[in-house]
Amino acid sequence: MSLALEKTRYEKVRVVLSWMLFIISVSTVVIVNFINARYNLVVNRTLVFVLLLLTLLCINNKPLKNIIGLIALTLIAADLSLQLFAWSNFNAKFAYGFALSVMNTTGSEAFSMLGVYWRSCVTFMGLLILFMLTINCNVNIIPSKYKRYPAILLALLLTGYTVQGILHQLRKSNVDSLAQRIVNSTPLSTAIVFMQAISDMSIASDINKNTPDYAISVSDTGIDNYVLIIGESERTANMSIYGYERETTPKLEAERKNLLLFQHAISPAPVTIMAVPLALTAASVQETAPVKYSDNIISIANKAGYDTYWYSRQGKGGAYNNVISGIAMKTKQHQWIEQGFDDALLPELESVLTKPGKKLIVLHLYGSHEPACSRFPEDASVFKNGNKDDDCYDNSVRFTDDIMGKVFSQLSHTRASVFYFSDHALIRDPSRVVVYSHAGANPPREALSVPAFIWYSPEVEIKNKWIGDYQTPWSTDDANTLSELWLGIHRADNNTVSMQEWLQNYQKPIIIMDTTGKKFNWKDMH
């Protein structure tokens, strides 16, 4: 009798211990993911983890269970350890820079780093042991007749995530890969950072190794310093030079006599990662093949003998920057400046201008990207008495204009020219939580109407300038061709024409691509 009681008590203890291990394992996944992820992602990842544990618990073949479990749970333990590493050491989410560091670390560096971050190794081993103990508790948590259901539910859940990802790609945006969207909803979320890093490295490598063998000629433009400025999220509707009631562009208006102002410039896409590669490369809305990215304004400027530079306030990596970074890395010197505001690029420009030779200098601004309130210093706040969203956005436009004025001042005593265009514009919708926001699928015209101009310094001879208002609707999809002619570069397979002749003869249908890949004719849009 006492033996039976002991056995019953032992079984009860095992059941309690098994449930404790299960609850601790699941709670760990919830808590760690809750640090950085949105609640819906925490729920998604937890559901996958719970069903995975239950599936493993229902496998009767112990070797098979442990082989599958060791592989899957090692990856999950690594994911959690990486998240905790970034949070505990840097108070940050495990992000792109961490992944690049891991991937580019040598064996000796990795070994030495283990001595510094040994706690992360202990955390990983502790989590893996916890998870393996959980699936080996040998208690029938689920009755035999229901043991097939966890695996079925797990398969259905992952299928649901896949369908959800496909629908998002079709309806909203296909910028992020489908695989990354699915993985982000599982307890292997840090894998998406490594996937993106691998993709970026591949794209950058392709752009660098597939440079076309250009046959070109270069004409004398009477200009030594070319500055190409790529704006961000700037709307013509909020610029006083285009008729806006607030004085948001006084510096630009003061230089009107030195400008060729595009009155109807149109972005080919409503987001940066689509719009900028289309503007700077031979790729177009009608022909978006990635192989075209190698044929870009930096590559052809290098071939023409220009010293090329790229200074950016935008991110270096990620799905929203990879092609742009690949193009930037073709320059002689490139730098991504993370601290401060867009005026942090000005010292770099000033330094480059002291160097001899003909130069193409690219400045990539953060401009008016939401949240606009974060794009300018407090002392640059001019508009304070209106709607907060309008004040913030208009102040960001005014701050960009102030930067333009400083650039013009730096260049005024050299033979110089500036070509500026914004990558895309934004929607203004007071009913939205974010009043000024990016468009996506089916963008309206206001999200694509962008400012563009070419400025000439007083030192450039009048015969080498073309100033005034350009009224023809023009797409920044063709900014690469315009940039080549602006630089005086002519391809052997094209008739040699000047920039002015090319613009005067510019007549073509303007086609737009939204974030799902759907195409629209500008004249049919509203």
DAJOMO-V715611 format. One record per residue. PSI is psi as a letter, one per 40 degrees, with the letter a starting at -180 (999 if undefined). Layout:
psi->PSI
psi->PSI
//
This chain:
psi->d
psi->d
psi->d
psi->d
psi->d
psi->d
psi->d
psi->d
psi->d
psi->d
psi->d
psi->d
psi->d
psi->d
psi->d
psi->d
psi->d
psi->d
psi->d
psi->d
psi->d
psi->d
psi->d
psi->d
psi->d
psi->d
psi->d
psi->d
psi->d
psi->d
psi->d
psi->d
psi->d
psi->e
psi->d
psi->e
psi->i
psi->i
psi->d
psi->d
psi->d
psi->d
psi->d
psi->d
psi->d
psi->d
psi->d
psi->d
psi->d
psi->d
psi->d
psi->d
psi->d
psi->d
psi->d
psi->d
psi->d
psi->e
psi->h
psi->d
psi->h
psi->d
psi->d
psi->d
psi->d
psi->d
psi->d
psi->d
psi->d
psi->d
psi->d
psi->d
psi->d
psi->d
psi->d
psi->d
psi->d
psi->d
psi->d
psi->d
psi->d
psi->d
psi->d
psi->d
psi->d
psi->d
psi->d
psi->d
psi->d
psi->e
psi->f
psi->i
psi->i
psi->h
psi->a
psi->d
psi->d
psi->d
psi->d
psi->d
psi->d
psi->d
psi->d
psi->e
psi->h
psi->i
psi->d
psi->d
psi->d
psi->d
psi->d
psi->d
psi->d
psi->d
psi->d
psi->d
psi->f
psi->d
psi->d
psi->d
psi->d
psi->d
psi->d
psi->d
psi->d
psi->d
psi->d
psi->d
psi->d
psi->d
psi->d
psi->d
psi->d
psi->d
psi->e
psi->f
psi->e
psi->f
psi->h
psi->g
psi->d
psi->h
psi->i
psi->d
psi->e
psi->e
psi->e
psi->d
psi->d
psi->d
psi->d
psi->d
psi->d
psi->d
psi->d
psi->d
psi->d
psi->d
psi->d
psi->d
psi->d
psi->d
psi->d
psi->d
psi->d
psi->d
psi->d
psi->d
psi->d
psi->d
psi->d
psi->c
psi->h
psi->f
psi->d
psi->i
psi->i
psi->d
psi->d
psi->d
psi->d
psi->d
psi->d
psi->e
psi->e
psi->i
psi->f
psi->f
psi->d
psi->e
psi->d
psi->d
psi->d
psi->d
psi->d
psi->d
psi->d
psi->d
psi->d
psi->d
psi->d
psi->d
psi->d
psi->d
psi->d
psi->d
psi->d
psi->d
psi->e
psi->f
psi->h
psi->i
psi->g
psi->h
psi->h
psi->i
psi->i
psi->h
psi->i
psi->h
psi->e
psi->f
psi->h
psi->d
psi->h
psi->h
psi->h
psi->h
psi->h
psi->h
psi->i
psi->h
psi->f
psi->h
psi->h
psi->d
psi->e
psi->f
psi->h
psi->d
psi->e
psi->e
psi->e
psi->i
psi->d
psi->i
psi->g
psi->e
psi->f
psi->d
psi->d
psi->d
psi->d
psi->d
psi->e
psi->d
psi->e
psi->e
psi->i
psi->h
psi->h
psi->h
psi->e
psi->f
psi->i
psi->h
psi->i
psi->e
psi->i
psi->e
psi->i
psi->d
psi->e
psi->d
psi->d
psi->d
psi->d
psi->d
psi->d
psi->e
psi->i
psi->e
psi->i
psi->i
psi->d
psi->e
psi->g
psi->e
psi->h
psi->d
psi->d
psi->e
psi->d
psi->d
psi->g
psi->i
psi->d
psi->d
psi->d
psi->d
psi->d
psi->d
psi->d
psi->e
psi->e
psi->i
psi->h
psi->i
psi->i
psi->h
psi->h
psi->i
psi->e
psi->i
psi->i
psi->d
psi->i
psi->i
psi->d
psi->e
psi->e
psi->d
psi->d
psi->d
psi->d
psi->d
psi->d
psi->d
psi->e
psi->e
psi->i
psi->d
psi->h
psi->i
psi->h
psi->h
psi->h
psi->d
psi->i
psi->a
psi->a
psi->d
psi->e
psi->e
psi->e
psi->d
psi->d
psi->d
psi->d
psi->d
psi->d
psi->d
psi->e
psi->e
psi->i
psi->i
psi->i
psi->h
psi->i
psi->h
psi->h
psi->h
psi->h
psi->h
psi->i
psi->e
psi->b
psi->f
psi->h
psi->i
psi->h
psi->d
psi->e
psi->e
psi->e
psi->i
psi->i
psi->d
psi->e
psi->e
psi->h
psi->d
psi->h
psi->e
psi->e
psi->a
psi->h
psi->d
psi->d
psi->d
psi->d
psi->d
psi->d
psi->d
psi->d
psi->d
psi->d
psi->d
psi->d
psi->d
psi->d
psi->d
psi->d
psi->d
psi->d
psi->d
psi->d
psi->d
psi->d
psi->d
psi->e
psi->d
psi->e
psi->i
psi->g
psi->i
psi->i
psi->h
psi->h
psi->h
psi->i
psi->i
psi->d
psi->i
psi->a
psi->i
psi->h
psi->h
psi->h
psi->e
psi->e
psi->i
psi->d
psi->h
psi->d
psi->h
psi->i
psi->i
psi->i
psi->b
psi->i
psi->f
psi->i
psi->i
psi->d
psi->d
psi->e
psi->e
psi->h
psi->i
psi->i
psi->i
psi->i
psi->h
psi->i
psi->h
psi->i
psi->d
psi->e
psi->h
psi->i
psi->d
psi->e
psi->e
psi->i
psi->h
psi->i
psi->a
psi->h
psi->h
psi->e
psi->h
psi->h
psi->h
psi->h
psi->e
psi->d
psi->e
psi->d
psi->d
psi->d
psi->d
psi->d
psi->d
psi->d
psi->d
psi->e
psi->f
psi->h
psi->h
psi->i
psi->d
psi->e
psi->i
psi->h
psi->h
psi->i
psi->i
psi->d
psi->d
psi->d
psi->d
psi->d
psi->d
psi->e
psi->h
psi->h
psi->i
psi->h
psi->h
psi->h
psi->i
psi->h
psi->a
psi->e
psi->e
psi->e
psi->i
psi->i
psi->i
psi->h
psi->d
psi->e
psi->e
psi->i
psi->999
//
